């Protein structure tokens, strides 16, 4: 797994690993290695999403003044 991978490529690789594991044609060692790779990719995707969430800001027009605030997701 490359360290300079982007989110889309990480998701693609994660889907490929899931498909391979679902087929059931791998040895136990291969399955464990694929699972470990999948966990690493999953954490990397989660890091990408957390980073993106931190970068998202909302511009709020407060009269004539525009201020920038951190995005806070609504909990339902």
N, C-alpha and C positions, 0 to 999 in steps of 0.2 A: 504494500500500500504506500503510495507516494505521499509525502508530507505536503506537497504543493497542490494537492487535489482540490477541486472546487466542489461546491455542494451538489450540483447536478451529477457530476461524475461519481461522487461518493454514493448518491442514491442509486444510480445505475448499477454500480458494483454490488451494492447491498441487495438489490432485486435479483441480480444474477446468482448471488450466493444463496438467497432464499429459494430460488428455483432449483438449484443443484441439490440443496438439502431435501427439498420436497420430493424429488425424484427417487431418492433412497438408493442410488447406485454407487454411493461412495463407501469406502471402508470406514471403520470406526475412527482411525487416525485422521483420515481425510475429512471426515465429518467434524471432528473436534477442531481441526485446523481452520476449516471454513467457518465454524461457529465463532472461533476466536477472532477471525478477520471481520466477521459480521458485527461483533460487539465493538471492535475498534472503529469500524465505519459508522456504526450507530452513534457512538459517543462523539465522533467528529461532526456528524450531521447535527447533533444536538448543540454542539459548540457553535456551529455556523448559525443555527436558528437563534440561540441566545445572543450572539453577537449582533445579528440583524435586528433583533428586538430592541437592543440597547441603542442602536443607531437611528431607529425610527423616531421621528419627532413630529409633533403636531404644531402647526402654525395656527394660532388663534388670533383672530382679528378682534382686539379689545378696543373698540372705538377706533381711533386713528392709530393707535399703537399696536404693533404686531409683536407678540412675544412667542418665544419658543419654549415648549415644555416637553419633557420626556413622555413617551407613549406609555400609558398604563392600560393594559387590557382589562375589559369589564369581566367580572366573574358573574356567572349566571347560576 
